[in-house]
Amino acid sequence: MVVICIILATWAVMETTKATIMEGDENGCADQLVNLASCIPFVSGTAKKSAPQCCQDTQKMKADKPKC
């Protein structure tokens, strides 16, 4: 489960970078990033593991907006 969370958090960071250059339908992804705020401590390196909420939010975003 931890490995899945790490993969999802990494994916979220990559998507954050891509969101700034996306066009068309994918422009709606930028507003979804606020939903991943619980991932910030892990992604920034201040937490040793991702919060359960981070994994839940990432999975929800992926299910709701797969293009993001």
All heavy atoms as TSV, in Angstrom:
chain	resi	resn	atom	element	x	y	z
A	1	MET	N	N	0.823	-1.192	0.000
A	1	MET	CA	C	0.000	0.000	0.000
A	1	MET	C	C	0.865	1.252	0.000
A	1	MET	O	O	0.538	2.210	-0.670
A	1	MET	CB	C	-0.939	-0.040	1.216
A	1	MET	CG	C	-1.879	1.105	1.268
A	1	MET	SD	S	-3.048	1.000	-0.098
A	1	MET	CE	C	-4.102	2.320	0.283
A	2	VAL	N	N	1.957	1.216	0.761
A	2	VAL	CA	C	2.847	2.372	0.814
A	2	VAL	C	C	3.452	2.631	-0.556
A	2	VAL	O	O	3.560	3.777	-0.990
A	2	VAL	CB	C	3.940	2.166	1.888
A	2	VAL	CG1	C	4.966	3.273	1.832
A	2	VAL	CG2	C	3.318	2.088	3.257
A	3	VAL	N	N	3.808	1.561	-1.262
A	3	VAL	CA	C	4.395	1.715	-2.594
A	3	VAL	C	C	3.394	2.365	-3.536
A	3	VAL	O	O	3.752	3.259	-4.308
A	3	VAL	CB	C	4.854	0.345	-3.148
A	3	VAL	CG1	C	5.290	0.459	-4.583
A	3	VAL	CG2	C	5.965	-0.230	-2.293
A	4	ILE	N	N	2.145	1.965	-3.445
A	4	ILE	CA	C	1.106	2.564	-4.286
A	4	ILE	C	C	0.965	4.046	-3.969
A	4	ILE	O	O	0.859	4.874	-4.871
A	4	ILE	CB	C	-0.234	1.829	-4.098
A	4	ILE	CG1	C	-0.128	0.419	-4.674
A	4	ILE	CG2	C	-1.380	2.589	-4.764
A	4	ILE	CD1	C	-1.313	-0.457	-4.369
A	5	CYS	N	N	0.990	4.389	-2.695
A	5	CYS	CA	C	0.889	5.800	-2.293
A	5	CYS	C	C	2.069	6.598	-2.835
A	5	CYS	O	O	1.895	7.726	-3.293
A	5	CYS	CB	C	0.828	5.909	-0.772
A	5	CYS	SG	S	-0.719	5.332	-0.075
A	6	ILE	N	N	3.258	6.022	-2.774
A	6	ILE	CA	C	4.449	6.714	-3.283
A	6	ILE	C	C	4.313	6.939	-4.780
A	6	ILE	O	O	4.589	8.029	-5.283
A	6	ILE	CB	C	5.725	5.920	-2.948
A	6	ILE	CG1	C	5.968	5.941	-1.443
A	6	ILE	CG2	C	6.930	6.465	-3.709
A	6	ILE	CD1	C	7.057	5.003	-0.977
A	7	ILE	N	N	3.873	5.917	-5.486
A	7	ILE	CA	C	3.697	6.046	-6.938
A	7	ILE	C	C	2.657	7.106	-7.253
A	7	ILE	O	O	2.866	7.951	-8.117
A	7	ILE	CB	C	3.312	4.688	-7.551
A	7	ILE	CG1	C	4.498	3.724	-7.473
A	7	ILE	CG2	C	2.840	4.845	-8.996
A	7	ILE	CD1	C	4.168	2.296	-7.804
A	8	LEU	N	N	1.551	7.083	-6.536
A	8	LEU	CA	C	0.499	8.070	-6.778
A	8	LEU	C	C	0.951	9.484	-6.442
A	8	LEU	O	O	0.623	10.437	-7.150
A	8	LEU	CB	C	-0.757	7.702	-5.994
A	8	LEU	CG	C	-1.489	6.446	-6.478
A	8	LEU	CD1	C	-2.634	6.105	-5.545
A	8	LEU	CD2	C	-1.989	6.620	-7.891
A	9	ALA	N	N	1.705	9.636	-5.366
A	9	ALA	CA	C	2.204	10.968	-4.997
A	9	ALA	C	C	3.185	11.471	-6.054
A	9	ALA	O	O	3.167	12.648	-6.423
A	9	ALA	CB	C	2.863	10.929	-3.622
A	10	THR	N	N	4.056	10.592	-6.543
A	10	THR	CA	C	4.996	10.972	-7.598
A	10	THR	C	C	4.230	11.382	-8.845
A	10	THR	O	O	4.552	12.379	-9.489
A	10	THR	CB	C	5.954	9.806	-7.910
A	10	THR	OG1	O	6.634	9.445	-6.715
A	10	THR	CG2	C	6.952	10.189	-8.983
A	11	TRP	N	N	3.219	10.619	-9.173
A	11	TRP	CA	C	2.393	10.925	-10.331
A	11	TRP	C	C	1.738	12.304	-10.168
A	11	TRP	O	O	1.684	13.085	-11.108
A	11	TRP	CB	C	1.328	9.841	-10.486
A	11	TRP	CG	C	0.301	10.145	-11.518
A	11	TRP	CD1	C	0.416	10.012	-12.863
A	11	TRP	CD2	C	-1.009	10.659	-11.279
A	11	TRP	NE1	N	-0.742	10.399	-13.469
A	11	TRP	CE2	C	-1.629	10.802	-12.524
A	11	TRP	CE3	C	-1.697	10.988	-10.125
A	11	TRP	CZ2	C	-2.926	11.275	-12.637
A	11	TRP	CZ3	C	-2.981	11.461	-10.255
A	11	TRP	CH2	C	-3.590	11.599	-11.508
A	12	ALA	N	N	1.281	12.604	-8.967
A	12	ALA	CA	C	0.638	13.892	-8.707
A	12	ALA	C	C	1.600	15.050	-8.926
A	12	ALA	O	O	1.228	16.083	-9.483
A	12	ALA	CB	C	0.086	13.930	-7.283
A	13	VAL	N	N	2.852	14.879	-8.508
A	13	VAL	CA	C	3.850	15.934	-8.708
A	13	VAL	C	C	4.104	16.138	-10.195
A	13	VAL	O	O	4.188	17.269	-10.674
A	13	VAL	CB	C	5.168	15.593	-7.965
A	13	VAL	CG1	C	6.276	16.550	-8.357
A	13	VAL	CG2	C	4.943	15.628	-6.474
A	14	MET	N	N	4.209	15.061	-10.935
A	14	MET	CA	C	4.435	15.182	-12.373
A	14	MET	C	C	3.261	15.868	-13.047
A	14	MET	O	O	3.443	16.692	-13.937
A	14	MET	CB	C	4.681	13.806	-12.997
A	14	MET	CG	C	5.991	13.180	-12.565
A	14	MET	SD	S	6.433	11.636	-13.393
A	14	MET	CE	C	4.961	10.676	-13.295
A	15	GLU	N	N	2.067	15.545	-12.610
A	15	GLU	CA	C	0.881	16.168	-13.177
A	15	GLU	C	C	0.820	17.657	-12.834
A	15	GLU	O	O	0.331	18.449	-13.626
A	15	GLU	CB	C	-0.386	15.453	-12.711
A	15	GLU	CG	C	-0.536	14.079	-13.307
A	15	GLU	CD	C	-0.554	14.066	-14.818
A	15	GLU	OE1	O	-1.254	14.889	-15.426
A	15	GLU	OE2	O	0.157	13.231	-15.405
A	16	THR	N	N	1.314	18.025	-11.661
A	16	THR	CA	C	1.346	19.439	-11.284
A	16	THR	C	C	2.188	20.215	-12.284
A	16	THR	O	O	1.806	21.298	-12.727
A	16	THR	CB	C	1.940	19.598	-9.869
A	16	THR	OG1	O	1.142	18.872	-8.951
A	16	THR	CG2	C	1.976	21.059	-9.456
A	17	THR	N	N	3.318	19.666	-12.641
A	17	THR	CA	C	4.202	20.313	-13.609
A	17	THR	C	C	3.535	20.401	-14.970
A	17	THR	O	O	3.581	21.444	-15.633
A	17	THR	CB	C	5.533	19.535	-13.722
A	17	THR	OG1	O	6.110	19.441	-12.424
A	17	THR	CG2	C	6.487	20.228	-14.652
A	18	LYS	N	N	2.905	19.339	-15.392
A	18	LYS	CA	C	2.247	19.313	-16.698
A	18	LYS	C	C	1.058	20.261	-16.761
A	18	LYS	O	O	0.752	20.797	-17.817
A	18	LYS	CB	C	1.762	17.900	-17.017
A	18	LYS	CG	C	2.859	16.933	-17.324
A	18	LYS	CD	C	2.233	15.576	-17.619
A	18	LYS	CE	C	3.259	14.509	-17.791
A	18	LYS	NZ	N	2.617	13.188	-18.012
A	19	ALA	N	N	0.380	20.464	-15.634
A	19	ALA	CA	C	-0.835	21.276	-15.616
A	19	ALA	C	C	-0.584	22.693	-16.088
A	19	ALA	O	O	-1.474	23.337	-16.625
A	19	ALA	CB	C	-1.462	21.278	-14.229
A	20	THR	N	N	0.621	23.185	-15.905
A	20	THR	CA	C	0.913	24.559	-16.300
A	20	THR	C	C	1.015	24.719	-17.806
A	20	THR	O	O	0.927	25.831	-18.314
A	20	THR	CB	C	2.223	25.047	-15.644
A	20	THR	OG1	O	3.290	24.199	-16.042
A	20	THR	CG2	C	2.106	25.050	-14.136
A	21	ILE	N	N	1.198	23.630	-18.539
A	21	ILE	CA	C	1.355	23.733	-19.982
A	21	ILE	C	C	0.239	23.041	-20.759
A	21	ILE	O	O	0.285	22.967	-21.979
A	21	ILE	CB	C	2.725	23.173	-20.425
A	21	ILE	CG1	C	2.895	21.725	-20.002
A	21	ILE	CG2	C	3.842	24.040	-19.904
A	21	ILE	CD1	C	4.139	21.057	-20.542
A	22	MET	N	N	-0.768	22.549	-20.075
A	22	MET	CA	C	-1.852	21.830	-20.738
A	22	MET	C	C	-2.804	22.776	-21.437
A	22	MET	O	O	-2.986	23.909	-21.022
A	22	MET	CB	C	-2.629	20.996	-19.723
A	22	MET	CG	C	-1.878	19.841	-19.195
A	22	MET	SD	S	-2.939	18.922	-18.073
A	22	MET	CE	C	-1.760	17.816	-17.389
A	23	GLU	N	N	-3.427	22.262	-22.505
A	23	GLU	CA	C	-4.417	23.031	-23.233
A	23	GLU	C	C	-5.701	22.228	-23.352
A	23	GLU	O	O	-5.735	21.040	-23.075
A	23	GLU	CB	C	-3.890	23.368	-24.628
A	23	GLU	CG	C	-2.688	24.290	-24.601
A	23	GLU	CD	C	-2.185	24.626	-25.986
A	23	GLU	OE1	O	-2.923	24.423	-26.958
A	23	GLU	OE2	O	-1.053	25.090	-26.076
A	24	GLY	N	N	-6.772	22.869	-23.813
A	24	GLY	CA	C	-8.031	22.183	-24.062
A	24	GLY	C	C	-8.677	21.632	-22.814
A	24	GLY	O	O	-8.721	22.285	-21.776
A	25	ASP	N	N	-9.180	20.410	-22.912
A	25	ASP	CA	C	-9.903	19.775	-21.809
A	25	ASP	C	C	-9.060	19.639	-20.552
A	25	ASP	O	O	-9.575	19.643	-19.450
A	25	ASP	CB	C	-10.381	18.380	-22.209
A	25	ASP	CG	C	-11.447	18.420	-23.277
A	25	ASP	OD1	O	-12.100	19.470	-23.415
A	25	ASP	OD2	O	-11.611	17.405	-23.974
A	26	GLU	N	N	-7.771	19.501	-20.705
A	26	GLU	CA	C	-6.913	19.253	-19.559
A	26	GLU	C	C	-6.627	20.503	-18.730
A	26	GLU	O	O	-6.052	20.411	-17.656
A	26	GLU	CB	C	-5.620	18.592	-20.029
A	26	GLU	CG	C	-5.886	17.218	-20.612
A	26	GLU	CD	C	-4.662	16.570	-21.188
A	26	GLU	OE1	O	-3.662	17.268	-21.433
A	26	GLU	OE2	O	-4.701	15.359	-21.393
A	27	ASN	N	N	-7.035	21.668	-19.196
A	27	ASN	CA	C	-6.861	22.883	-18.398
A	27	ASN	C	C	-7.623	22.790	-17.086
A	27	ASN	O	O	-7.267	23.428	-16.110
A	27	ASN	CB	C	-7.324	24.118	-19.168
A	27	ASN	CG	C	-6.278	24.605	-20.140
A	27	ASN	OD1	O	-5.099	24.327	-19.984
A	27	ASN	ND2	N	-6.716	25.315	-21.160
A	28	GLY	N	N	-8.674	21.996	-17.018
A	28	GLY	CA	C	-9.460	21.823	-15.815
A	28	GLY	C	C	-8.716	21.085	-14.713
A	28	GLY	O	O	-9.209	20.974	-13.602
A	29	CYS	N	N	-7.538	20.580	-15.009
A	29	CYS	CA	C	-6.778	19.827	-14.012
A	29	CYS	C	C	-6.162	20.731	-12.941
A	29	CYS	O	O	-5.987	20.292	-11.805
A	29	CYS	CB	C	-5.680	19.016	-14.679
A	29	CYS	SG	S	-6.312	17.723	-15.763
A	30	ALA	N	N	-5.837	21.936	-13.293
A	30	ALA	CA	C	-5.170	22.825	-12.341
A	30	ALA	C	C	-6.012	23.028	-11.085
A	30	ALA	O	O	-5.478	23.027	-9.974
A	30	ALA	CB	C	-4.851	24.165	-12.997
A	31	ASP	N	N	-7.310	23.145	-11.256
A	31	ASP	CA	C	-8.164	23.357	-10.088
A	31	ASP	C	C	-8.297	22.099	-9.233
A	31	ASP	O	O	-8.716	22.168	-8.076
A	31	ASP	CB	C	-9.544	23.876	-10.493
A	31	ASP	CG	C	-10.332	22.897	-11.344
A	31	ASP	OD1	O	-9.720	22.006	-11.962
A	31	ASP	OD2	O	-11.570	23.034	-11.406
A	32	GLN	N	N	-7.919	20.958	-9.750
A	32	GLN	CA	C	-7.978	19.712	-8.993
A	32	GLN	C	C	-6.776	19.553	-8.056
A	32	GLN	O	O	-6.822	18.777	-7.103
A	32	GLN	CB	C	-8.022	18.506	-9.938
A	32	GLN	CG	C	-9.274	18.446	-10.774
A	32	GLN	CD	C	-10.509	18.275	-9.912
A	32	GLN	OE1	O	-10.562	17.400	-9.064
A	32	GLN	NE2	N	-11.503	19.112	-10.136
A	33	LEU	N	N	-5.708	20.271	-8.325
A	33	LEU	CA	C	-4.487	20.113	-7.536
A	33	LEU	C	C	-4.671	20.510	-6.075
A	33	LEU	O	O	-4.003	19.961	-5.202
A	33	LEU	CB	C	-3.346	20.899	-8.169
A	33	LEU	CG	C	-2.929	20.392	-9.533
A	33	LEU	CD1	C	-1.850	21.287	-10.126
A	33	LEU	CD2	C	-2.454	18.956	-9.470
A	34	VAL	N	N	-5.565	21.430	-5.802
A	34	VAL	CA	C	-5.817	21.829	-4.416
A	34	VAL	C	C	-6.300	20.629	-3.600
A	34	VAL	O	O	-6.061	20.557	-2.394
A	34	VAL	CB	C	-6.795	23.018	-4.348
A	34	VAL	CG1	C	-8.206	22.589	-4.695
A	34	VAL	CG2	C	-6.752	23.663	-2.991
A	35	ASN	N	N	-6.942	19.676	-4.262
A	35	ASN	CA	C	-7.418	18.481	-3.570
A	35	ASN	C	C	-6.280	17.576	-3.118
A	35	ASN	O	O	-6.495	16.659	-2.335
A	35	ASN	CB	C	-8.373	17.695	-4.472
A	35	ASN	CG	C	-9.607	18.489	-4.820
A	35	ASN	OD1	O	-10.081	19.297	-4.033
A	35	ASN	ND2	N	-10.136	18.271	-5.999
A	36	LEU	N	N	-5.076	17.813	-3.618
A	36	LEU	CA	C	-3.926	16.988	-3.252
A	36	LEU	C	C	-3.036	17.667	-2.212
A	36	LEU	O	O	-1.895	17.267	-2.014
A	36	LEU	CB	C	-3.112	16.648	-4.508
A	36	LEU	CG	C	-3.870	15.878	-5.582
A	36	LEU	CD1	C	-2.986	15.661	-6.801
A	36	LEU	CD2	C	-4.380	14.556	-5.037
A	37	ALA	N	N	-3.559	18.660	-1.531
A	37	ALA	CA	C	-2.773	19.389	-0.530
A	37	ALA	C	C	-2.244	18.468	0.564
A	37	ALA	O	O	-1.160	18.701	1.112
A	37	ALA	CB	C	-3.604	20.509	0.082
A	38	SER	N	N	-2.968	17.407	0.865
A	38	SER	CA	C	-2.508	16.490	1.913
A	38	SER	C	C	-1.246	15.737	1.510
A	38	SER	O	O	-0.589	15.126	2.348
A	38	SER	CB	C	-3.619	15.502	2.270
A	38	SER	OG	O	-3.974	14.722	1.136
A	39	CYS	N	N	-0.868	15.808	0.243
A	39	CYS	CA	C	0.341	15.134	-0.251
A	39	CYS	C	C	1.595	15.995	-0.100
A	39	CYS	O	O	2.711	15.487	-0.235
A	39	CYS	CB	C	0.179	14.767	-1.724
A	39	CYS	SG	S	-1.212	13.677	-2.061
A	40	ILE	N	N	1.429	17.274	0.142
A	40	ILE	CA	C	2.568	18.203	0.152
A	40	ILE	C	C	3.671	17.802	1.134
A	40	ILE	O	O	4.845	17.805	0.743
A	40	ILE	CB	C	2.091	19.654	0.382
A	40	ILE	CG1	C	1.288	20.109	-0.831
A	40	ILE	CG2	C	3.274	20.587	0.638
A	40	ILE	CD1	C	0.619	21.446	-0.664
A	41	PRO	N	N	3.383	17.445	2.368
A	41	PRO	CA	C	4.473	17.075	3.274
A	41	PRO	C	C	5.309	15.894	2.762
A	41	PRO	O	O	6.531	15.899	2.860
A	41	PRO	CB	C	3.764	16.711	4.581
A	41	PRO	CG	C	2.473	17.457	4.526
A	41	PRO	CD	C	2.092	17.469	3.073
A	42	PHE	N	N	4.649	14.920	2.170
A	42	PHE	CA	C	5.378	13.758	1.654
A	42	PHE	C	C	6.175	14.127	0.411
A	42	PHE	O	O	7.349	13.798	0.291
A	42	PHE	CB	C	4.403	12.620	1.341
A	42	PHE	CG	C	5.071	11.437	0.736
A	42	PHE	CD1	C	5.921	10.641	1.486
A	42	PHE	CD2	C	4.855	11.097	-0.584
A	42	PHE	CE1	C	6.553	9.546	0.919
A	42	PHE	CE2	C	5.473	10.010	-1.155
A	42	PHE	CZ	C	6.326	9.230	-0.401
A	43	VAL	N	N	5.541	14.828	-0.511
A	43	VAL	CA	C	6.199	15.196	-1.766
A	43	VAL	C	C	7.371	16.136	-1.509
A	43	VAL	O	O	8.410	16.044	-2.168
A	43	VAL	CB	C	5.180	15.818	-2.746
A	43	VAL	CG1	C	5.851	16.343	-3.994
A	43	VAL	CG2	C	4.116	14.796	-3.115
A	44	SER	N	N	7.234	17.012	-0.532
A	44	SER	CA	C	8.307	17.966	-0.243
A	44	SER	C	C	9.428	17.352	0.590
A	44	SER	O	O	10.467	17.964	0.780
A	44	SER	CB	C	7.748	19.191	0.487
A	44	SER	OG	O	7.281	18.823	1.773
A	45	GLY	N	N	9.200	16.146	1.107
A	45	GLY	CA	C	10.243	15.461	1.858
A	45	GLY	C	C	10.194	15.678	3.362
A	45	GLY	O	O	11.057	15.197	4.078
A	46	THR	N	N	9.195	16.381	3.854
A	46	THR	CA	C	9.115	16.611	5.300
A	46	THR	C	C	8.419	15.470	6.034
A	46	THR	O	O	8.504	15.393	7.251
A	46	THR	CB	C	8.399	17.938	5.617
A	46	THR	OG1	O	7.091	17.905	5.054
A	46	THR	CG2	C	9.171	19.125	5.057
A	47	ALA	N	N	7.744	14.593	5.296
A	47	ALA	CA	C	7.104	13.410	5.895
A	47	ALA	C	C	7.744	12.159	5.297
A	47	ALA	O	O	8.048	12.125	4.112
A	47	ALA	CB	C	5.611	13.414	5.626
A	48	LYS	N	N	7.950	11.158	6.122
A	48	LYS	CA	C	8.587	9.925	5.657
A	48	LYS	C	C	7.645	9.050	4.841
A	48	LYS	O	O	8.092	8.242	4.045
A	48	LYS	CB	C	9.135	9.138	6.839
A	48	LYS	CG	C	10.291	9.840	7.496
A	48	LYS	CD	C	10.919	9.003	8.575
A	48	LYS	CE	C	12.077	9.797	9.166
A	48	LYS	NZ	N	12.951	8.962	9.956
A	49	LYS	N	N	6.344	9.192	5.069
A	49	LYS	CA	C	5.384	8.446	4.269
A	49	LYS	C	C	4.181	9.337	3.998
A	49	LYS	O	O	3.928	10.305	4.708
A	49	LYS	CB	C	4.970	7.149	4.957
A	49	LYS	CG	C	4.241	7.325	6.252
A	49	LYS	CD	C	3.850	5.976	6.840
A	49	LYS	CE	C	2.964	6.173	8.064
A	49	LYS	NZ	N	2.435	4.913	8.544
A	50	SER	N	N	3.466	8.989	2.952
A	50	SER	CA	C	2.313	9.807	2.591
A	50	SER	C	C	1.164	9.549	3.559
A	50	SER	O	O	1.017	8.461	4.097
A	50	SER	CB	C	1.872	9.504	1.164
A	50	SER	OG	O	1.495	8.158	1.048
A	51	ALA	N	N	0.379	10.564	3.757
A	51	ALA	CA	C	-0.796	10.455	4.621
A	51	ALA	C	C	-1.861	9.622	3.916
A	51	ALA	O	O	-1.975	9.674	2.689
A	51	ALA	CB	C	-1.347	11.844	4.920
A	52	PRO	N	N	-2.627	8.855	4.662
A	52	PRO	CA	C	-3.707	8.086	4.042
A	52	PRO	C	C	-4.640	8.983	3.212
A	52	PRO	O	O	-5.117	8.583	2.156
A	52	PRO	CB	C	-4.452	7.468	5.223
A	52	PRO	CG	C	-3.428	7.393	6.309
A	52	PRO	CD	C	-2.541	8.595	6.102
A	53	GLN	N	N	-4.869	10.198	3.687
A	53	GLN	CA	C	-5.732	11.133	2.954
A	53	GLN	C	C	-5.153	11.458	1.581
A	53	GLN	O	O	-5.884	11.616	0.614
A	53	GLN	CB	C	-5.930	12.416	3.763
A	53	GLN	CG	C	-6.955	13.356	3.162
A	53	GLN	CD	C	-8.357	12.764	3.197
A	53	GLN	OE1	O	-8.759	12.169	4.180
A	53	GLN	NE2	N	-9.103	12.927	2.122
A	54	CYS	N	N	-3.836	11.526	1.469
A	54	CYS	CA	C	-3.177	11.790	0.184
A	54	CYS	C	C	-3.529	10.701	-0.814
A	54	CYS	O	O	-3.892	10.984	-1.957
A	54	CYS	CB	C	-1.665	11.876	0.383
A	54	CYS	SG	S	-0.721	11.981	-1.156
A	55	CYS	N	N	-3.413	9.461	-0.399
A	55	CYS	CA	C	-3.724	8.340	-1.288
A	55	CYS	C	C	-5.195	8.349	-1.684
A	55	CYS	O	O	-5.529	8.147	-2.852
A	55	CYS	CB	C	-3.361	7.019	-0.628
A	55	CYS	SG	S	-1.602	6.823	-0.352
A	56	GLN	N	N	-6.060	8.619	-0.721
A	56	GLN	CA	C	-7.497	8.652	-1.009
A	56	GLN	C	C	-7.832	9.775	-1.985
A	56	GLN	O	O	-8.589	9.581	-2.945
A	56	GLN	CB	C	-8.284	8.822	0.293
A	56	GLN	CG	C	-8.184	7.631	1.209
A	56	GLN	CD	C	-8.708	7.933	2.609
A	56	GLN	OE1	O	-9.170	9.027	2.909
A	56	GLN	NE2	N	-8.616	6.934	3.487
A	57	ASP	N	N	-7.254	10.955	-1.751
A	57	ASP	CA	C	-7.526	12.095	-2.628
A	57	ASP	C	C	-6.982	11.862	-4.029
A	57	ASP	O	O	-7.616	12.229	-5.023
A	57	ASP	CB	C	-6.923	13.371	-2.043
A	57	ASP	CG	C	-7.611	13.807	-0.760
A	57	ASP	OD1	O	-8.734	13.331	-0.482
A	57	ASP	OD2	O	-7.017	14.619	-0.023
A	58	THR	N	N	-5.813	11.242	-4.122
A	58	THR	CA	C	-5.214	10.965	-5.425
A	58	THR	C	C	-6.055	9.951	-6.191
A	58	THR	O	O	-6.309	10.131	-7.391
A	58	THR	CB	C	-3.772	10.445	-5.252
A	58	THR	OG1	O	-3.021	11.414	-4.514
A	58	THR	CG2	C	-3.103	10.234	-6.593
A	59	GLN	N	N	-6.493	8.921	-5.516
A	59	GLN	CA	C	-7.328	7.913	-6.171
A	59	GLN	C	C	-8.666	8.510	-6.614
A	59	GLN	O	O	-9.158	8.202	-7.701
A	59	GLN	CB	C	-7.555	6.724	-5.242
A	59	GLN	CG	C	-6.296	5.908	-5.044
A	59	GLN	CD	C	-6.436	4.846	-3.959
A	59	GLN	OE1	O	-7.365	4.879	-3.154
A	59	GLN	NE2	N	-5.502	3.920	-3.933
A	60	LYS	N	N	-9.231	9.386	-5.787
A	60	LYS	CA	C	-10.502	10.021	-6.147
A	60	LYS	C	C	-10.327	10.909	-7.367
A	60	LYS	O	O	-11.142	10.871	-8.294
A	60	LYS	CB	C	-11.034	10.845	-4.974
A	60	LYS	CG	C	-12.385	11.489	-5.265
A	60	LYS	CD	C	-12.920	12.213	-4.051
A	60	LYS	CE	C	-14.253	12.864	-4.224
A	60	LYS	NZ	N	-14.749	13.132	-5.514
A	61	MET	N	N	-9.250	11.694	-7.407
A	61	MET	CA	C	-9.019	12.558	-8.553
A	61	MET	C	C	-8.807	11.728	-9.816
A	61	MET	O	O	-9.330	12.055	-10.880
A	61	MET	CB	C	-7.809	13.472	-8.332
A	61	MET	CG	C	-7.635	14.480	-9.462
A	61	MET	SD	S	-6.267	15.610	-9.220
A	61	MET	CE	C	-4.927	14.563	-9.715
A	62	LYS	N	N	-8.068	10.656	-9.692
A	62	LYS	CA	C	-7.817	9.800	-10.852
A	62	LYS	C	C	-9.121	9.188	-11.355
A	62	LYS	O	O	-9.337	9.073	-12.555
A	62	LYS	CB	C	-6.818	8.712	-10.484
A	62	LYS	CG	C	-6.372	7.904	-11.667
A	62	LYS	CD	C	-5.292	6.940	-11.285
A	62	LYS	CE	C	-4.888	6.094	-12.490
A	62	LYS	NZ	N	-3.956	5.055	-12.156
A	63	ALA	N	N	-10.015	8.810	-10.457
A	63	ALA	CA	C	-11.299	8.226	-10.847
A	63	ALA	C	C	-12.237	9.276	-11.452
A	63	ALA	O	O	-12.910	9.025	-12.455
A	63	ALA	CB	C	-11.963	7.563	-9.652
A	64	ASP	N	N	-12.252	10.469	-10.848
A	64	ASP	CA	C	-13.163	11.530	-11.296
A	64	ASP	C	C	-12.693	12.228	-12.563
A	64	ASP	O	O	-13.486	12.631	-13.389
A	64	ASP	CB	C	-13.352	12.571	-10.195
A	64	ASP	CG	C	-14.092	12.026	-8.976
A	64	ASP	OD1	O	-14.670	10.915	-9.071
A	64	ASP	OD2	O	-14.079	12.699	-7.930
A	65	LYS	N	N	-11.381	12.430	-12.669
A	65	LYS	CA	C	-10.805	13.158	-13.799
A	65	LYS	C	C	-9.590	12.391	-14.320
A	65	LYS	O	O	-8.452	12.790	-14.099
A	65	LYS	CB	C	-10.377	14.559	-13.372
A	65	LYS	CG	C	-11.508	15.459	-12.945
A	65	LYS	CD	C	-11.531	16.658	-13.807
A	65	LYS	CE	C	-12.659	17.566	-13.385
A	65	LYS	NZ	N	-12.619	18.810	-14.096
A	66	PRO	N	N	-9.797	11.289	-15.021
A	66	PRO	CA	C	-8.670	10.461	-15.447
A	66	PRO	C	C	-7.664	11.186	-16.345
A	66	PRO	O	O	-6.493	10.827	-16.354
A	66	PRO	CB	C	-9.332	9.292	-16.175
A	66	PRO	CG	C	-10.736	9.670	-16.396
A	66	PRO	CD	C	-11.069	10.748	-15.427
A	67	LYS	N	N	-8.090	12.218	-17.058
A	67	LYS	CA	C	-7.148	12.964	-17.900
A	67	LYS	C	C	-6.128	13.719	-17.049
A	67	LYS	O	O	-5.047	14.029	-17.513
A	67	LYS	CB	C	-7.876	13.953	-18.792
A	67	LYS	CG	C	-8.623	13.290	-19.919
A	67	LYS	CD	C	-9.224	14.326	-20.826
A	67	LYS	CE	C	-9.922	13.653	-21.982
A	67	LYS	NZ	N	-10.464	14.635	-22.920
A	68	CYS	N	N	-6.499	14.029	-15.823
A	68	CYS	CA	C	-5.589	14.752	-14.949
A	68	CYS	C	C	-4.571	13.795	-14.361
A	68	CYS	O	O	-3.550	14.173	-13.892
A	68	CYS	CB	C	-6.361	15.442	-13.830
A	68	CYS	SG	S	-7.477	16.737	-14.425
